[in-house]
Amino acid sequence: MIFVFITFYLSLILITPLSSSEVSISVTPKTVPKSGDNVTIQWSGVDSPSKLDWLGIYSPPNSSHSDFIGYFFLPSSPGWKSGSGSISFPLINLRSQYQFRIFRWYESEVNPKHKDHDQNPLPGTKHLLAESEGIGFEPARGPEQIHLAYTGKEDEMRVMFVTPDGKESTVKYGLNRENMDQVVGTRVVRYEREDMCDAPANDSVGWRDPGFIHDGVVVNLRRGKRYFYQVGSDSGGWSVTNSFVSQDGDSNEVVAFLFGDMGTATPYLTFDRTQQESISTIKWISRDIDALGDKPALISHIGDISYARGYAWLWDNFFTQIEPVASQLPYHVCIGNHEYDWPLQPWRPDWSYSIYGKDGGGECGVPYSLRFIMPGNSSEPTGTRAPATRNLYFSFDLGPVHFLYFSTETNFLQGSKQYEFLKQDLESVDRKKTPFVVVQGHRPMYTTSNEIRDAPIRMKMLEHLEPLFVKNKVTLALWGHVHRYERFCPLNNFTCGSLGMNGQGWEAYPVHIVIGMAGQDWQPIWEPRPEHPDVPVFPQPARSLYRGGEFGYTRLVATKEKLTFSYVGNHDGEVHDMVEIMASGQVLNGGGGSGAESSKVLESTFSWYVMVGSLLLLGAFIGYVFGFVSHYRRDTASGANWTPVKNEEI
């Protein structure tokens, strides 16, 4: 009887096909020229193809099956039912090789408790069908992830980038592309897995080597001049030549592109939802940069930067995505909940129990603090071996505008270091030099979204910060966190100040605007009627002058006489709301936005070059967009189908 059983068992082994030996997988090219270039994965020999068969992306190649970077389901490829197919997508350089693996996953093995950010079950790794050879990137191609920032000194510009080895690298620069005869060295830092405060940032599933972060400051810049620069070394290779326009303290005009909550887009599925609309935000800002000429300008991203949330490679993806704009204009940031919050963060007052949670994915501000360097020296200890959290509050002047950034994630109450900085900074602004003051923070002081969890922090901001803003006649208060656009009347304690449009008196109250609509696609609803909270009717309070549902960004143009603030929609690249504020603080047109009026302002500001820039951008950007937009994870409709939420009559 035992002999019969053994014979039967052996026969099963002999006749059962070993899929892993039959399925073939190949990758081209074997060596990828540079970060963001496409790779193509081809496979064949998949027996009885299933809609749940999937391709896993791994880096480094020795990662365990469950520690993938991302994945595609094989049905993403046309003709997958034949057992063969291919997928092409842009690959980001993580400074280690990649490997690709094909798995079979059965419906009976779906674990409803093992889910991604969208509550979809993560694929199982029990049945490996095939794995590729390791592929990498060409060496000595120069640094990557280049981005700029102001230092606080008018004749300087900070240049940051990443290398795989941290070897000596420099920044060479000059007024002539053919003769970059000035050179500065760089300081090098990095962080380790042990610096992270919680999972997934300090787990094998989330941690990846961040490379070496270089920081160089170019000095002795002449005012308002275009400088050309390269970063790198002879041994490690040089970047392409980029350029920027230096500051000019005497300039009568400045332009800024401002937004919050943008994130980054990946062509594959991963543990967290990524932000596909960030592609359009960068596209339209690129158009506007092309129209600038040699005007001074900056980019301002007010919190929830990459949405990495502990998955380290998403920071690499983010910096690769923004490099086309951040290598031309200073890219300034302030901290948001998704860069910082973790269960043991030092400042967690009792009233904040519903506010500060695990949104940072265990990063506790470390990547944010080291990958960016903002002006000033603000910092707060983490209470762990992690380095102190930096870039919390700072300010600088650019043309006629004083920009002030602060942190809503660390102590801002009266008596705190941050409050004292804000008070001293606002009281010392020279309004003859900079008649406009723009304050930026992540969580909003005012919003009509139905975000009740943040109610306690809004009350504290109203109590501690609003009197400071009103007393010092802040022009604009800009906020993120809520993934919508909303502009308020000039406000003080929920009361609209008079605009002075009909000869009546007016008060220079701050105009609060929520600008968190740059990419994150989780959209809150507006606040319902208090007597009928279960009915989807969302009246628009009088203080809320414009509410928009489109993704987009904002554009600030200021002279010493007038500041114009516009909201640009990603679905069409056009202005959908606009407000003008005089140097005196008087708001000229604070009513609901008019695309026609705003377009006139756009024309007077950027001239006809915007249209020319759009056409040039379409050709230059199309390859970039197609590379990033080849998202096999969704088949979504065009953004032109989004419906604006304006003057809530719908």
ZIMO-V884318 format. One line per field, one symbol per residue. phi: phi as a letter, one per 40 degrees, with the letter a starting at -180 (. if undefined). burial: I if it has 16 or more other ideal C-beta (glycine too) atoms within 10 Angstrom, else O. Layout:
BEGIN
phi = ???
burial = ???
END
This chain:
BEGIN
phi = .cccccccccccccccccdccccbabbbccbcdacgccbbbbaagccfdbcccabcbbacccccdcbccaabcdcccdgcccgbiabbacbccbgacbbbbbbbbcdcbcbccbbcccgcccccbcbccaacccbbbccfcgcbfcabacbhbccbacbbabbcbgcdbbbbaicbdcaccbbbcbcbbabbdcccbaccdbcccbcadcgbcbbbbcbfcccfbcbbabbhacccgbcccbaabccaccccaabbbbabgcgabbcbcacbcbbcccccdccccddcccccgbccaabbbcgfcbfcfgbdccccccccccddbccbbdbbbbcbcccbdadbccbbcdccdcbcbbccggcfgcddcbcbbcdgbcabccgbcccdcbfcaaaabafcbbcbbabccbdbcdgcdcdccccccccbcccccbcbbbbbaccccbabccbcccdcccccccccbddcccdcfccbbbbbgccababbcdbafgbccccgcbgccabcccccbcbcbcacccbccccccccbccbcbbcccccccabbbcciabbbbbbcbabbbbbbcccagbcbaabbbcdchcccbccdcbdccccccdcccbgccccccccccdcccccccccccccccbbcccccccbcbbfdbc
burial = OOOOOOOOOOOOOOOOOOIOOOIOIOIOOOOIOOIIOIIOIIIOOIOOIIOIIIIIIIIOIOIOOOIIIIIIIIIIIOOIOOIIIIIIIIIIIIIIIIIIIIIIIOOOOOOOOOOOOOOOIIIIIOOOIIIIOIIIIOOOIIIIIIIIIIIOOIOIIIIIIIIIOIOOIIIIIIIOOOOIOIOIOIOOOOIOOOIIIIIIIIOOOIIIIIIIIIIIIIOOIOOOOOIIIIIIIOOIOIIOOIOIIIIIOOIOOIIIIIIIIIIIIIIIIIIIIIIIIIIIIIIIIIIIIIIIOOIIIIIIIIIIIIIIIIIIIIIIIIIIIIIIIIIIIIIIIIIIIIIIIIOOIOOOOOOIOOIIOOIIIIIIIIIIIIIIIIIIOIIIOIOIOIIOIIIIIIIIIIIIIIIIIIIIIIOIOOOOOIIOIIOOIIOOIOIOOIIIIIIIIIIIIIIIIOIOOIOIIIOIIIOIIIOIIIOIIIIIIIIIIIIIIIIIIIIOOOOIIOIIOOOOOIIIIIIIIIIIIIIIIOOOOIIOOOOOOOOOOIOIOOOIIIIIIIIIIIIIIIIIOIIIIIIIIIIOIIIIIIIIIIIOIIIOIIOOIOOOOIOOIIOOIIOOOIOOIIOOIOOOIOOIOOIIOOIIIOOOOOIOOIOIIIOOOO
END
